[in-house]
């Protein structure tokens, strides 16, 4: 099976994790200190993508929002039908 990430992107993530543990990793525009493990991984992968290394594409937020809207619409429709009966 092929690697999901390249060695270069794995190194970027590792560097970001070390910086987070040291307390020097900062987020993008706000410049706040990063304490979350997931956020550190995201920063490392983002830097790797920018350099053109092999890393999966960022997950689309719009797709997940659409799916959740459909679920809530279905729930609302079911509850309104049951109230009428």
C-alpha positions in Angstrom: 0.0 0.0 0.0 1.3 3.5 -0.9 2.2 6.0 1.8 -0.5 8.5 2.6 2.1 11.3 3.2 5.6 11.8 1.9 8.7 11.6 4.2 9.1 15.4 3.7 5.5 16.1 5.0 6.0 13.8 7.9 9.1 15.7 8.8 7.1 19.0 8.7 4.5 17.6 11.0 7.2 16.3 13.4 8.8 19.8 13.4 5.5 21.4 14.2 4.8 18.9 17.0 8.2 19.6 18.6 7.6 23.4 18.3 4.2 22.9 20.0 5.7 20.9 22.8 8.4 23.6 23.3 5.7 26.3 23.3 6.9 28.3 20.3 4.4 27.2 17.7 2.0 30.0 16.7 -1.1 30.0 14.6 -1.4 31.9 11.4 -3.1 35.3 11.4 -3.9 35.7 15.1 -0.4 34.6 16.3 -1.8 32.8 19.3 0.1 30.0 20.9 -1.0 26.6 19.6 -1.7 24.0 22.4 -3.8 21.5 20.5 -2.2 18.4 19.0 -4.6 18.4 16.1 -3.9 22.0 15.3 -0.1 21.4 15.3 -0.6 18.5 12.8 -2.8 20.7 10.6 -0.1 23.4 10.6 2.6 20.9 9.6 0.5 19.5 6.8 -0.4 22.9 5.5 3.3 23.9 5.3 4.0 20.7 3.5 1.2 21.3 1.0 2.5 24.8 0.3 5.9 23.3 -0.6 4.3 20.8 -2.9 5.0 17.7 -0.8 2.7 14.7 -0.9 -0.2 15.2 1.5 -3.9 14.6 1.2 -6.0 17.6 0.2 -7.7 19.6 2.9 -11.2 18.4 3.7 -14.0 20.7 2.4 -16.1 22.4 5.1 -18.9 23.2 2.7 -19.6 19.6 2.1 -20.0 18.7 5.8 -22.2 21.8 6.3 -24.5 20.7 3.5 -24.8 17.2 4.9 -25.7 18.5 8.4 -28.3 20.9 7.0 -30.0 18.0 5.1 -30.1 16.0 8.4 -31.7 18.9 10.3 -34.3 19.5 7.6 -35.3 15.8 7.7 -35.6 15.9 11.5 -37.7 19.0 11.4 -40.0 17.5 8.7 -40.5 14.3 10.7 -41.3 16.2 13.9 -43.8 18.6 12.2 -45.6 15.6 10.6 -45.9 13.8 13.9 -47.3 16.9 15.6 -50.1 17.4 13.0 -51.4 13.8 13.5 
